[in-house]
Amino acid sequence: MLGDKRILITGAASGMGREIAIEAARQGAKQVGIADLNRTGLEETIDLVNAEGGDVCLLETDLRSRESIESMVTTFADWAGGIDTLVNNAGVLDSNFVPAEEVGVHQLTDEAWEAVMDVNLRAVWLATKHASPHLLESDRGPAVINAASVSGMSGAGMTAYAVSKAAVIQLTRVTAVSLAPKVRANSFSPGSIKTPMSDAHLERATDKLATAKAMYGSHLINRRGYVSEIAKVVCFLGSDDSAFVNGANVPVDGGMMAWRGSREVQPDWD
């Protein structure tokens, strides 16, 4: 349980970030910062978090902007009186910027590479950098939790996304060392999760079934994961129940990395 922790979550306008914010409030977090570039989505998240008893600070943030990231951290810390938990959840796919069939090393554009690296890696470092003084002052079990991916644990996946997530895992370890013993830092690596982003990736695919097989055919549990399943793991990593977990990367992948095989899948879309 998160007690009265002050928690800041990026990418909270939808998907995993929204569910993490809801679950955090459900587990007792009273001050929840929700950050995203999608203001409409954030406004929808507010009502859902309020319904669970959490006070919400809306932070319209461009994670490709150093100034916007710094303002996000400062605004939330001033509003909440500090920061106890930072969840660097926001992320984008190569296929947000180029066709899904053009995400290989030999195909990806410079612009797509830079956009993915900015959001998935540089923003994680900058948010952590600016939040660190507040985290170090916290007496409520401060923690940093970063969204990595199973794509960062193997050579499978879209080029920039996979590289960025591998780097996030290493950045998490470096953060744990840098901020020890006061602040813990851990990452979580989802398999394929049913979110608006993964739904959109499927929708853009020319061959949906082949794309679905690539996404979750290697899950031992033959489906995409649910955002609620991710949110509970993230809140555990932010809670005092995980007080001896530090510098770890936690797979939440339906067993994917246990074998990396593949089998036929059942469509899980309409």
ABEGO torsion letter per residue (X at the ends): XAEABBBBBBGAABEAAAAAAAAAAAAGBABBBBBBABAAAAAAAAAAAAAAGBBBBBBBBBAABAAAAAAAAAAAAAAAGEBABBBBABBBBAAAABBAAAABAAABBAAAAAAAAAAAAAAAAAAAAAAAAAAAABAAGBBBBBBBBAAAABABEBAAAAAAAAAAAAAAAAAAAAAOAABBBBBBBBBBBBBAAAAAAAAABABAAAAAAAAAAABABBBBBBAAAAAAAAAAAABAAAAABBGBBBBBAGGAAAAGBBBBBBBABX
